[in-house]
Amino acid sequence: MKSIIQTQNFINNKWFSSNEPRLKVLNKYSQNEICDVNMASDIQVELAITSAVNSLKELNKLSSGDRADFLEKLKNELIKEQDAFIDLIIAEAGKPRGYAKMEIQRCIDTLETAVRETYSFAGEIVPIDYNNGAGKTAFTKRVAIGVILAISPFNFPLNLALHKIAPAIATGNPIILKPAPQSPLTALAFAKLIEKVGLPAGSVNILVAEIPNTQKLVTDNRIKLLSFTGSPEIGWKLKNIAGNKKVQLELGGNAASIVDSSSNWKLAAKKLAIASFLYAGQICISTQRIVVDEQIFPMFLNEFISESKQIKMGDPNVLGNHNGPMISKNHLFRIKSWIEEAEANGADVILGGNIFSVEHNIFENTVIIDTNGSMKIHSEEAFAPVVVIDKYSSFNDALNMVNNSKFGLQASVFTNNFNQIKDAHNLLEVGAVIINDIPGFRIDSMPYGGVKESGLGREGIKHTMMEYTEPRMLIY
């Protein structure tokens, strides 16, 4: 495997080590240490902020064509190194090989989308030619908001980082990225590409930081926007201490799918089984809840169990394995305790329910019925290869069951009844409703985000570019 590993922090287009305690990064399947990484010092945090602020002048000189050229160069460099990035994602994030390949292809698409959006991104003509505005013309241009702090999660260590970095480059905003401590190496490796293409010094800084220094970044008034992807508990806490800066949050959920008797429910069972257990369920829009028309419930359940048994568990390096290691033993034992709690309160585990490998942090594909909203496995975000299945008697009941959640990221409906499609779109309290596909469907250009405790704002390249800019009006 070609090594692209970097262990220092990337600040002002230079690499910095420190005397801070070092972070050990483990191979999530073997549990062997890959390397240890420098944690940013107080001085380096300050340097990252000041270099980002200072880069604004240089970034303001860049045309949209210049910014698009940098993105194009980054895309081309990533294409050259894609195999090494795939191997690194498998190792540090435990992502199955086929899914890691898909992530890198999505990263390439994300950068290509950012190139296109950079060329077309614009303000608007504002109609004011009436009353006191008669005879006047007004239009806006979008201007950079300023320094952005981005905090990315472990599960998509490059693509979700690029959903923050690429729009920042496209709009001329400097950005400081703090990757997740479980999988920081992929983002640091990408910093080497940033160095290679010659982006202005300070425009992209990547730091591995402990909690106190992360809080310093969040509370610093020189930073104008916080973009966070991660757990609701941490996200809302950061929002509360962020001060008067703009905040963008993507906080996950417990995605649900409705399966109606009018649908191709056998196809639904196949798709939803993969969506429930892929990458050990460690996806914000992984299928966690399925509600099924009572007319087909027994048949669907049998089909779903059959399909679930086909989902292979094991070494993520082996092509064809879909359920690999959970990110840590803490989460492995957490999900076991949640299942035990559900069983103690009347739930029925009809498949799995146990740890498959303590050594490799793998949990079995697990299917549970007879749950209720008082159980963590039903109401919280599992982030594990576990799905709960319930039945409904009317479609309105199904909609209410999906909405009976503090989360609202995405949901799906398998149906061939157009009235149900309209009702789902009108009534489901989520950021997106997917018809005849899994709740986890996502294209990187679409507006992505949720309601309720699932977050604030929308990602997706164009939509993030809107979040990262402000309209400045000219009237004459």
C-alpha positions as a printed Julia matrix, in Angstrom:
476×3 Matrix{Float64}:
   0.0     0.0     0.0
   1.35    3.39   -0.96
   1.68    5.5     2.18
   0.06    8.92    2.08
   0.03    9.22    5.85
   0.79   12.6     7.4
   1.08   12.94   11.18
   1.56   16.7    11.59
  -0.92   19.56   11.57
  -1.27   21.62    8.38
  -1.24   25.37    9.06
  -0.49   28.24    6.7
   0.68   25.73    4.04
   3.28   24.27    6.42
   3.47   21.16    8.6
   3.76   21.53   12.38
   4.56   19.1    15.16
   4.12   19.84   18.85
   5.0    18.64   22.32
   1.34   17.91   23.1
   0.25   14.33   23.88
   0.0    12.34   20.66
  -3.17   10.71   19.39
  -2.98    7.01   18.56
  -4.95    6.04   15.45
  -5.98    2.39   15.27
  -6.86    0.08   12.41
 -10.5    -0.45   13.28
 -10.54   -4.14   12.3
  -7.18   -5.42   13.54
  -7.01   -2.89   16.41
  -3.31   -2.45   15.63
  -1.87    1.04   15.79
  -1.49    2.68   12.37
   0.49    5.65   13.7
   0.26    8.44   16.21
  -0.63   12.02   15.29
   0.44   15.39   16.66
  -2.23   17.23   18.62
  -2.33   20.97   17.98
  -0.84   23.22   20.65
  -2.36   26.5    21.86
   0.16   28.39   19.74
  -0.77   26.39   16.64
  -4.47   27.02   17.16
  -3.78   30.75   17.3
  -1.57   30.51   14.22
  -4.33   28.7    12.33
  -6.83   31.47   13.13
  -4.49   34.35   12.3
  -3.27   32.73    9.08
  -6.88   32.14    8.03
  -7.79   35.77    8.75
  -4.73   37.0     6.87
  -5.51   34.84    3.85
  -8.76   36.72    3.21
  -6.97   39.5     1.32
  -5.34   37.01   -1.04
  -8.54   35.04   -1.49
 -10.45   38.22   -2.38
  -8.12   38.7    -5.34
  -9.03   35.31   -6.84
 -11.56   35.19   -9.67
 -14.18   32.47   -9.83
 -12.05   30.96  -12.59
  -9.02   30.85  -10.27
 -11.02   29.12   -7.54
 -12.47   26.63  -10.02
  -8.96   25.86  -11.28
  -7.79   25.03   -7.75
 -10.75   22.69   -7.28
 -10.07   21.04  -10.64
  -6.43   20.49   -9.68
  -7.46   18.97   -6.34
  -9.83   16.63   -8.15
  -7.09   15.5   -10.53
  -4.61   14.95   -7.7
  -7.17   12.89   -5.8
  -7.81   10.75   -8.88
  -4.08    9.97   -9.02
  -4.01    8.95   -5.35
  -7.44    7.35   -5.07
  -6.26    3.8    -4.36
  -4.13    4.96   -1.45
  -7.03    6.99   -0.04
  -9.33    3.96   -0.31
  -6.87    1.82    1.66
  -6.49    4.52    4.3
 -10.25    4.93    4.76
 -10.64    1.15    5.17
  -7.9     1.09    7.78
  -8.72    4.08    9.97
 -12.52    4.23    9.56
 -13.23    0.49    9.19
 -15.25    1.14    6.06
 -15.94   -1.9     3.81
 -13.84   -1.82    0.64
 -16.74   -1.42   -1.79
 -18.15    1.44    0.26
 -14.73    3.09    0.63
 -14.38    3.01   -3.17
 -17.81    4.63   -3.4
 -16.74    7.35   -0.96
 -13.72    8.28   -3.06
 -15.82    8.37   -6.21
 -18.24   10.65   -4.39
 -15.29   12.86   -3.37
 -14.28   13.18   -7.01
 -17.89   14.03   -7.88
 -18.06   16.52   -4.99
 -15.02   18.39   -6.3
 -16.34   18.31   -9.87
 -19.69   19.66   -8.67
 -17.88   22.43   -6.81
 -16.06   23.38  -10.03
 -19.37   23.72  -11.88
 -21.03   25.66   -9.07
 -18.1    28.06   -8.79
 -18.61   29.14  -12.39
 -22.37   29.63  -12.03
 -22.67   30.95   -8.45
 -24.24   34.41   -8.48
 -26.48   36.93   -6.75
 -29.88   38.08   -7.97
 -31.66   40.99   -9.59
 -33.89   42.62   -6.97
 -37.07   44.21   -8.38
 -37.44   47.63   -6.7
 -38.63   49.74   -9.66
 -41.86   50.88   -8.0
 -43.03   53.44   -5.41
 -39.97   55.09   -3.85
 -37.7    52.81   -5.89
 -39.06   53.91   -9.26
 -36.26   54.35  -11.78
 -33.71   52.48   -9.68
 -31.9    49.19  -10.3
 -30.77   46.78   -7.58
 -28.84   43.54   -7.59
 -26.77   41.5    -5.18
 -23.53   39.65   -5.3
 -22.58   36.91   -2.86
 -19.57   37.75   -0.68
 -17.5    35.51    1.56
 -18.68   35.37    5.16
 -15.16   35.03    6.59
 -13.22   32.35    8.46
 -15.07   29.04    8.73
 -14.51   26.41   11.41
 -15.48   22.95   10.18
 -15.72   19.87   12.39
 -16.16   16.62   10.47
 -17.15   13.1    11.62
 -15.34    9.76   11.48
 -17.68    7.89    9.16
 -16.98    9.78    5.91
 -13.49   11.05    6.71
 -12.93   12.62    3.3
 -16.27   13.27    1.61
 -17.88   15.03    4.56
 -14.68   17.03    5.02
 -14.88   18.0     1.35
 -18.5    19.06    1.78
 -17.02   21.8     3.95
 -13.66   22.44    2.26
 -14.82   22.53   -1.38
 -17.56   25.18   -0.86
 -15.09   27.26    1.17
 -12.6    27.25   -1.71
 -15.41   27.92   -4.2
 -16.57   31.03   -2.33
 -13.2    32.4    -1.24
 -13.6    31.66    2.45
 -10.63   30.5     4.55
 -11.4    27.35    6.53
 -10.03   25.52    9.55
 -10.98   21.83    9.56
 -10.87   19.67   12.67
 -11.32   16.03   11.65
 -12.69   13.37   14.01
 -10.07   11.88   16.36
 -11.07    8.35   15.32
 -10.14    8.99   11.66
  -7.95   12.08   11.19
  -5.43   10.61    8.75
  -7.52   10.9     5.58
  -8.06   14.65    6.03
  -4.37   15.19    6.81
  -3.46   13.22    3.69
  -5.74   15.48    1.66
  -3.86   18.48    3.09
  -0.83   17.22    1.17
  -2.84   17.67   -2.03
  -3.83   21.18   -0.94
  -0.14   21.98   -0.41
   0.69   20.55   -3.83
  -1.82   22.61   -5.84
  -0.65   25.87   -4.26
  -3.74   27.31   -2.6
  -2.98   30.62   -0.85
  -1.27   30.09    2.5
  -3.76   29.97    5.37
  -6.8    29.4     3.19
  -7.13   25.77    4.33
  -5.79   24.64    7.7
  -6.27   21.14    9.11
  -5.78   20.55   12.84
  -6.14   17.58   15.15
  -7.22   19.2    18.41
  -8.31   18.16   21.87
 -11.57   19.41   23.41
 -10.18   22.58   25.11
  -8.57   23.84   21.9
 -11.66   22.91   19.91
 -13.72   25.02   22.29
 -11.27   27.91   21.8
 -11.88   27.7    18.08
 -15.65   27.54   18.5
 -15.8    30.58   20.79
 -13.31   32.79   18.92
 -15.08   35.81   17.39
 -12.7    35.92   14.42
 -14.43   32.8    13.17
 -17.67   33.72   11.42
 -19.32   30.35   10.83
 -19.27   26.96   12.56
 -20.08   23.95   10.4
 -20.44   20.8    12.49
 -21.35   17.24   11.51
 -21.63   14.77   14.36
 -23.72   13.82   17.36
 -26.68   15.93   18.54
 -25.3    16.07   22.07
 -22.05   17.71   20.97
 -23.56   19.78   18.16
 -26.1    21.62   20.31
 -23.51   22.2    23.04
 -21.18   23.82   20.52
 -24.01   25.98   19.2
 -24.66   27.22   22.73
 -21.07   28.42   23.17
 -20.52   29.66   19.6
 -21.51   33.25   20.37
 -22.85   35.42   17.55
 -21.38   33.41   14.67
 -23.55   31.59   12.15
 -23.98   27.85   12.89
 -24.65   24.98   10.48
 -25.4    21.59   12.09
 -25.92   18.11   10.63
 -26.69   15.89   13.59
 -28.0    12.56   12.4
 -31.18   10.71   13.18
 -32.94    7.34   13.33
 -34.18    7.13    9.74
 -37.44    5.36    9.03
 -38.96    3.7     5.97
 -42.62    2.95    5.29
 -43.42   -0.15    3.22
 -46.94   -0.18    1.8
 -48.79   -3.2     0.38
 -49.01   -1.47   -3.02
 -45.23   -1.48   -3.36
 -42.74   -4.0    -4.65
 -42.12   -5.06   -1.08
 -39.68   -7.85   -1.96
 -37.41   -5.29   -3.61
 -37.92   -3.04   -0.58
 -36.8    -5.85    1.74
 -33.63   -6.37   -0.28
 -32.73   -2.68   -0.42
 -33.57   -2.01    3.22
 -31.56   -5.0     4.49
 -28.42   -3.62    2.89
 -29.28   -0.11    4.1
 -29.73   -1.32    7.68
 -26.4    -3.13    8.06
 -23.98   -1.51    5.61
 -20.91   -0.13    7.41
 -22.31   -1.46   10.69
 -25.12    1.1    10.45
 -22.67    3.95   11.1
 -24.34    6.35    8.67
 -26.55    9.29    9.71
 -29.29    8.09    7.35
 -28.84    4.37    7.94
 -32.23    2.64    8.08
 -33.08    2.13   11.77
 -36.89    1.9    11.73
 -39.2     0.18    9.25
 -42.99    0.36    9.46
 -44.85   -2.13    7.3
 -48.47   -2.43    6.16
 -50.06   -5.12    8.35
 -51.44   -6.83    5.23
 -47.93   -7.81    4.16
 -46.11   -7.72    7.5
 -45.47  -11.49    7.95
 -44.34  -11.94    4.36
 -42.14   -8.84    4.42
 -40.57   -9.87    7.72
 -39.67  -13.32    6.38
 -38.21  -11.8     3.22
 -36.27   -9.19    5.21
 -34.8   -11.82    7.53
 -33.76  -13.91    4.53
 -32.07  -10.92    2.92
 -30.42   -9.88    6.2
 -28.79  -13.29    6.55
 -27.06  -12.67    3.21
 -25.29   -9.53    4.49
 -21.74  -10.65    5.21
 -19.84   -9.63    8.32
 -16.08   -9.46    8.74
 -12.87   -7.9     7.51
 -13.7    -4.65    5.65
 -10.76   -5.28    3.32
 -12.57   -8.28    1.85
 -14.75   -7.19   -1.05
 -18.32   -8.32   -0.41
 -18.27   -7.83    3.36
 -20.78   -5.09    4.2
 -20.92   -5.16    8.01
 -17.45   -4.47    9.39
 -16.14   -3.12   12.69
 -17.86   -0.55   14.82
 -15.69    2.47   15.49
 -14.83    1.51   19.09
 -15.49   -1.03   21.82
 -17.46    1.59   23.77
 -20.02    1.68   20.98
 -19.94   -2.11   20.57
 -20.92   -2.62   24.22
 -23.29    0.36   24.19
 -25.45   -1.16   21.49
 -25.46   -4.51   23.28
 -26.78   -2.79   26.42
 -29.5    -1.01   24.41
 -30.7    -4.34   23.01
 -30.71   -5.92   26.46
 -32.78   -2.98   27.73
 -35.29   -3.47   24.91
 -35.55   -7.22   25.55
 -36.1    -6.63   29.26
 -39.05   -4.4    28.35
 -40.76   -6.79   25.96
 -39.0    -6.43   22.61
 -38.27   -9.56   20.6
 -34.89  -10.01   18.91
 -35.6   -12.23   15.9
 -32.14  -12.06   14.31
 -28.72  -11.39   15.81
 -28.57   -9.34   18.96
 -25.06  -10.33   19.97
 -21.45   -9.32   19.49
 -20.02  -11.22   16.54
 -16.37  -10.46   17.36
 -15.07   -8.61   20.4
 -11.57   -8.76   18.94
 -12.63   -6.97   15.75
 -15.51   -4.83   17.18
 -18.17   -6.45   14.97
 -21.83   -6.65   15.96
 -24.29   -9.05   14.34
 -26.92   -7.99   11.82
 -29.82   -7.48   14.23
 -33.6    -7.3    13.7
 -35.99   -6.45   16.53
 -39.79   -6.33   16.69
 -42.29   -5.25   19.36
 -40.35   -2.15   20.38
 -41.77    1.16   21.58
 -40.67    4.76   21.93
 -39.48    4.32   25.52
 -36.64    2.06   24.33
 -33.32    3.64   23.33
 -33.0     1.29   20.38
 -36.21    2.79   19.01
 -35.94    6.45   19.96
 -32.21    7.27   19.93
 -29.7     7.12   17.08
 -28.29    3.58   17.2
 -25.37    4.08   14.76
 -25.11    0.3    14.7
 -26.26   -2.66   12.54
 -29.69   -2.79   14.19
 -33.17   -2.25   12.74
 -36.58   -2.27   14.44
 -39.66   -3.3    12.44
 -43.27   -2.44   13.28
 -46.6    -2.74   11.48
 -49.34   -0.23   10.73
 -53.03   -0.48    9.91
 -53.5     2.82    8.04
 -51.09    5.01    6.1
 -51.88    7.93    8.38
 -50.78    5.78   11.31
 -47.52    5.05    9.47
 -46.84    8.75    8.99
 -47.47    9.4    12.68
 -45.15    6.54   13.65
 -42.33    7.99   11.55
 -42.93   11.48   12.96
 -42.92   10.16   16.52
 -39.22   10.93   16.82
 -37.11   13.8    18.04
 -35.12   13.45   14.8
 -36.07   14.41   11.25
 -33.28   13.89    8.74
 -34.58   11.69    5.91
 -37.31    9.07    5.5
 -38.44    6.84    2.67
 -41.73    5.41    1.45
 -42.15    2.32   -0.71
 -45.5     2.74   -2.43
 -47.21    2.86   -5.82
 -50.06    4.98   -4.5
 -49.6     8.6    -5.62
 -51.9     9.98   -2.93
 -49.6     8.4    -0.34
 -46.6    10.05   -2.0
 -48.31   13.45   -1.74
 -49.29   12.83    1.89
 -45.75   11.74    2.77
 -44.26   14.85    1.19
 -46.75   17.12    2.95
 -46.74   15.51    6.38
 -43.44   13.78    7.13
 -41.29   15.97    9.38
 -37.96   15.38    7.68
 -35.5    17.15    5.4
 -36.14   14.76    2.5
 -38.66   12.08    1.54
 -37.33    9.33   -0.74
 -39.83    7.34   -2.79
 -39.24    3.65   -3.52
 -35.68    3.74   -2.26
 -33.82    3.75    1.04
 -33.75    6.69    3.5
 -29.99    6.75    2.99
 -30.19    7.88   -0.64
 -27.99   10.93   -1.18
 -26.48   12.72   -4.15
 -23.79   15.2    -3.18
 -25.35   18.14   -5.0
 -28.76   17.88   -3.32
 -29.74   19.98   -0.29
 -29.08   17.72    2.68
 -30.06   18.32    6.27
 -32.84   17.86    8.75
 -35.33   19.34   11.16
 -35.96   18.98   14.89
 -32.84   17.58   16.59
 -31.32   16.57   13.26
 -29.81   19.99   12.79
 -29.82   23.43   11.19
 -29.2    24.48    7.6
 -28.41   22.42    4.52
 -25.29   20.9     3.0
 -24.8    20.02   -0.67
 -22.26   22.1    -2.57
 -24.45   24.94   -3.87
 -26.46   25.06   -0.65
 -23.35   25.19    1.51
 -21.98   27.95   -0.73
 -25.14   29.91    0.08
 -24.56   29.31    3.8
 -20.91   30.43    3.45
 -21.78   33.75    1.76
 -23.9    36.82    2.36
 -25.74   38.98   -0.17
 -24.33   42.46   -0.7
 -26.72   44.79   -2.56
 -25.94   47.56   -5.02
 -28.64   50.15   -5.75
 -28.36   52.97   -8.3
